[in-house]
């Protein structure tokens, strides 16, 4: 007898509906599986057989053939275990066909019949809803993740016996179904406790201003200064002043985390902008993504949020060069022998570095590094990477009087209020475009959204010549000036806005020439 079970799979961060076809017929007893299967999927044959036995299901000696389509897609996940088991039971007449009608099934099976969690549930459930599937049977550990998508029934099962019982009770449907009230609570789960505040930082007013500008326009920023000057403290407080994720962005980010297998019943939806701070020893693959079973890397997990690279020049040069494409294209392309995958990578780069190997240049009273050592150290970051950074801020050594003083520093909430006002101006300006922040403006639209007066244009021409800017750096100065004007509530870019924006390019010229 033939049966057909709907399941799902992920490719990159996209999802497709797949089909598990099972035929059980008389003949030489056997169990064959076809459909471009990885070893994990081929091993499902034994997991399913033993799980069925431990669920007290007697399989008569028959020839069982399983095909997973589409055939051209390589199957990599153990999530096919449960739909294969269900397909066999339907083919043997142990589960009615009505039980699986308009039902998507996902789950990995343990030998004892327990249903284990799988990755990629969120995009698969989204796809199922688009294809008018009425219900999804998921592992209990994944039900909250799946329930983020409304308008589709989510059924959680803990083991194979529960699954069989639910599918046999077509009329009663007694298995655990997530309640609407639980679905509502999911959206309030936070993955990050915001317990830090800019009010805790004494001094470094210029750096805090630069960070405010960067946050308002979602510009990439590099902080340069000696050890202990507060660079890391400032960076870790940037998420507190960024605009909140919209529901659309939240689902987009959560989809990436779902594919990476980093969502669970305690964190079903990412509601705050991600903050990723990889160690400088991170591998190229871990940063970019990929692997034998491709997964998003750190730069994709930072999508719509912050990628903080502390001690920037301690990262391997090849690792840093990976940033070139995503900083420009907002995505990263991973090619493998059996397929290519595109992962989103639209993040705000926040980097911090020392100015020399010892960290104290240009203070020659403390720095003993030679000019050659400093030049070699700074050359670890390439010109093209520097060119893609919008704001460079110098964080000098903090004076003892600033550290010991009792100061009323501006809190994160006040800074965020200004950032949000600037963000609202950008939102209105780009309401009919794909842009969200000033940093995203394409070179072809600079003249449209960043109009310069005669005096401002002349100033930019002088800056271009004097500082020997590239075309990319020239446009970045204008975009940063646009953000500064937005923070001041101005419609027009003035010379003082350009002057401040130029200061954020002058620092890198001081170090790299």
C-alpha positions, 0 to 999 in steps of 0.5 A: 500500500502506498502513502504520502507524508508532508514534511519540510527541509531547509536550504540556506535559510529558505525552506521547502516542503518535501514529501516522504513516499512509502510503499509497503508491498509483498515480496522479499522482505527489505527496507530501501530508501532513495532520494539523494540521501546523506548518511544521517538520513540513510541511518534513519532506516535503523532508527525507525525500525527500532523505534517502531519496535519499542513503541510496540508496533509489529511490522510484518515481513514486507518490502518497504520502499521509501522515497524522499522528494524533491529528488534533486535536493540533497537530504541532510537532516534527521528530521525525516525520521518521524515522517518516515515512521508515520508513512510506514504505519499508514502504508501498513494500515495502522494509521488512517489516511485521514490522520495525515491529511493536510498535516506536516510532520517533523522530528528525529527519533531516538531508539526508544521512540522519543521525538527529539528537536530539529532545526529550521522549524520556524521557516518550515512552518512559515512555508507550510502556512503559505502552502495552506497546510492545516497543522504541523506535528512537531517535537515538544521542544519545538512547539513554541518556535512553531507557534510563533507563526499564527494561523496554523495548528501546532501539535507537540508530541514527545514520543512515537506512541503519542504521535500514533495515538494522535493520528489514530484519533482523527475525531478526538485529536487528544494530543497536546496542542499549543494554546493561543494564550501560550502563543501570546506569551512567546512574543514577550520572551527576551534573549538578552538582559539589558542591564548596562547603561551609558550612564556608567561611563565617565569621560569619552564624550567624543566616542559616545557622540560617535557611537550615537551617530553610528547607531542613528544611521546604522553606520559601521564604527571603529574605535581606536585607543589604548587598553582600558580606555572603555572601548569594550564598555561602550560597545556592549552598551550600543544595543541599548540605544538602537531602534527596536526590531520590528515584528518583520525583522524579528521573524527574519532574525529568528528564522536564521537562529532557527536554521542554526538550531539556536531556538528552543522552548525558552527562546522562541522569538528573537525580540532584541537586536543580536549582539555577537562578539566572536573571539579573535581566534574564530575560524573562517568557517565559523564566521562566514558559515557553511560546514558539511551540513551548511549553517549560518555563521556568526556574521549571519547570526548578527543580521539586523544587529551588531557584530562586535570585533574586539581587538580587531587586529588580533583576528587573522587577516584572512578572517577579516577579509571575509567581511568584504562581501557582507559589508558591501552586499549585506549577504554572504554566499557559500558555495559547496560541491552539492549546492550554493547557499546565500545567508543574509548578513546585514549587520552593524560592525562595531570594532575596537583595536589598539593603535600599536602592539603594546597599545599606547601609541602615540604616547611615547612616554609609554609606547616603545614600539618602533615605526616599523612595528607599528606599521606592520601591526596596522597593516593587518587590516586592509585598505578595502576593509577600512574603506567600508567603515563609516566612522572612526573614533579615537578613545584616548586614555581616561584621566584619573579625575574623570574616573573618580569624579561624581558625574551625572552622565547621560543615560542610554534612554536619553540617547536612544530617544534622540536616535529614535527621532533620527530613525523616524526621520529616516523612516519617513524619508525612505518610506517608499524605498527598500532603505531603512537607515542612511548607511544603506543609501546606494551611490545612485541615490546619494544626490536624491536623499543627501542634497548639498548646497553650493557651499557644502558641495565645494567643501566636499570637493576640497575634502575629497582632494585634501584627504585623497578619498575613494569614491566609497569614502566620499559617499560615506562622509555624505551619508554620515553627515546626513545622519548628523543632520537628522540627529539635529532635526535638520532637513538640509545638510550644513557645513558643520554636519560635514565637518563633524563627518570628516572628523570621523574619517580623519582619525583613520588617515592619522594612523594609516596615512 
